[in-house]
Amino acid sequence: QVLSLEVNQKNVFVDDLPESLDGMTITHISDFHLVGIPGKPFFQWVTQQVNKLESDLICVSGDIIDSPECVEWLSDIFGEMKAPHGKYFVLGNHDIRKLERSELISTLESLDMKWVGGTSQVIDVNGEPVRICGTEMPWADSNPEIALDREVSFSIAVIHSPDPINWVRQIDVELALAGHLHGGQIRLPVIGPVVSPSIHGVRMASGVYRRGSTMLHVSRGISGLQPIRWRCRPEITQLVIRQRS
């Protein structure tokens, strides 16, 4: 199922969401693991599917590239993605381990991507202030300082792994977006995922979870260093933010 991409839509219900943000859309993608297999045409096709969703924002939760030879692919993949309120990303453990971190960030920022690993910014969406922040813990910044000096109507945290969910909750984020676990890659009937590299084990391998007032979406990702998937299709997800009635 390595090339059997699923494009899906999920509703995320949020407490006290302003009416003007009801229906806001976020395309969440993760774990491209650009290494040469699959080839660039597959990922260009992924970009086309992302753009067809016409979401307000695009968020990429890390593990973008595994091979320096694929850096030249980035402009034809991420440079072609479109979202009226911006494209945001953090790096993952593979990015940080395989490439020079600052150079990769600069390359992606030159493609109109906005890095939010350990930073915070506030944007205007339909007249409402929305905070987008993130972390690359535990592989990079160990305790990022997120400026919380401005009142916002909604906040998003982009994280590579779901493991920092407690940090996300401490800064009162309504929606966290993670990847890293690939849904387990191999999911057995009835049992589900067998292995998941997380402190939570397989409990948060993929899907939507609620932790207190924070909603967490964990993507199954687009690809992986090992080209194998079974009962665990790669995915692009459009999240529709809804008022909780």
N, C-alpha and C positions, 0 to 999 in steps of 0.2 A: 504493500500500500504506500510505498514511498512517494509515488507520483499521483496518488489518489486524493487530491486536495479537496477539502470540504470548506465551503464558504457558508457561514451560518450567522444567524442573528439571535441575540439574547437580550431580554429585558432585565435591567438592573433597577430595583426599586429602592429609592432613597428617602429617608425621613426629612421633612422640612425643606424640600426642594422648591425653589421659586418656580412659579408657573412658567416664566419665560425660558427656563432651562428644561422643562418637561419635553422630552423628545430629542434632546441633544444626542448626537451620535459620535461614537469613538470607534475607530477601527484599531483593534489590538492585534499586533503581529509580533512574533518572537522567534528566536532560534533559527536563523537562516543557515548558519554554519557553512558559509561559502568556502568550498575547498576544491571545487572542480567537478564534482559529481553530486547531484545532477549538474548539467551544464548551464551556462548563462541563459539560454532561451527559456528554460523552465522558470527561472526567477523573474525574467522579464514578463512572462505570462502571469506570474503571481502579482506583479505590479499592476498589470491591466485589471486583474480581479479586484485589487484594492481600490483602484480609481473608480471602478464601476459602482462601488458602494456609495461614493460621494459623501463620506462622513465629514463632520465638522472638524475633527482632529484625527491624527494618526499617531499612535504610540507604539514604539518598538522596545521590547523589554530584554534586549541584550543577546549575546552570542551571535553576532552578526557575521563574523568572518573567522575562518580558521587558517587560511593560507595567504601569505603576502602576495602571491601571484594573482589573487582575485581582487585586489584593491582596485584595479582598473575596471572591474565590473560595477563598482558602487554607483557611479554616475548614471549608468543605464538602468539601475534598479531603484535606488532610493532617490536619485535626482529627478526621476520621472514621476514619483508619487505626488499627489496633489491633495491638499486639504485647506479650506479657507481660513481656519484658525491655527494652522501650523502642524509641523511634524516634530515629534519629540522622541528622544532616545536615551537609554543608558547602555553602558557596556556590560558584558558578562564575563565570566571567568575565562572562557576561551579567547575572547578578544584581548583581555589583559595579559594572558599568558603567552599568546602567539605573536602579538604585534606591539609596537611602541604606542602606549596609551594616548599620549598627547597628540601624536601625529594622526592617529585614527580619528580622534575627536575633531581635529582641525579639518580633515578630509570630509567628514560627514557634515560638519557645519558649513563648509563651502558649497554643499548641495542643498542648503536651506533647511537642514535638520538642526534642531535645537537640543543641545545636551543638557540634561537635568540631573546628572549624577552628583548628588551632594549639593544641589543648588535649588533655588526656588524662584519662580516668577509668576506674576499675576497678569492674566490676559482678560480681555473683555469678550464675552460671548452673549449675544442678544441683550446687551446692556447690563449684564451681571458680571461681577469680578470672579474669576475662576483661577485658583492656584494650581500650578503644575510643579511638582517637585519630584525628587527621586534619590535613590542611593544605590551604590554598587557594593555594599556590604555583603559578605565579609572580605571580598577580594581587594577592595580598594579602601575608600574612606571608612574608618571604623566607627565614627560618631558624627555624621554630618550635621552641621548647624543650618537649620531651615528657618529663615526669617518668617516670623508669624506676627509681624507688627501691623499687618493690614487685615481688616475684616473682609472675608470673602463669602460668597454664596455657595460655593462648591469647591472641593479640592480633590486632586488626583495625585497619586504617588506611583511612579514607574519604578519597579524594582526587578532585578533579574530573577531572584529566587523568592519563593514565598516565606522563607525563613525569617526575614526581618519584619513580619507582620506586627509584632508587638511594638516595634519602633514606629510603624505607621499609625497604629492606634494611639500612641502617646501624643502625636502631633495632630490628632483629630482629623484624619483624612477620611473622606466618605468612600472613596473608591481606590483600591490598589490593583495594579496590573503586573503580573509576574509570568515567568516562563520557566526555563531551566530544566524542568522535569520531563518534558516531551510526552506527558501523559503516561509515562512508563515505557513507551515504544512497543512493548509486547504486552497485550492484555489477554489473559486467559478467560474462557467462558466461565461465568459465575464468579470466579475468583477476582477478576479484574487485573490491574497492574501488579507485577510481581516485585519489581525493584524500582525505587525512586530515591535519588540522592538528596534527601532532605531530613532535617531533624523531625519532621512530621511523618516520616515514612511515606507510605502510599496514600495517606489520608487526604492530601491536597494535590494529587497528581495532575488533575485537570478539572476545570469546571468553575462554578460560581459558589462562593462560600461567604457566610456572614460571621464576623467576629465582633461582637458588640454592635457598635454603630457603623462599623467599617465593612464594606463589601469588597471581596477579593475575587478577581478573575485570574485563573491560571490557564494559560494557553498551552495546547499540545505542541505548538511550534510548527515551523515550516519544514525543517529538515533535521539532520543530525550527522555527527561525525561518522557513525556507523549507519550505512544505508539499509536499515531494516525496520519495518513496522508491520505489526499484525494486530488487527482489530483496534487500531489506534491511528486513524488517518491524520495527516497534517491538516492544520486549520488556519483560516482567516476568520476572525470574529468581529462582527459589528455589534457593539454594545449600545443599546438604546436606554438612555437614562430617563427613568419615570418617577413621578411622585408616588410615594406610598400612601394609599388611601386609608 
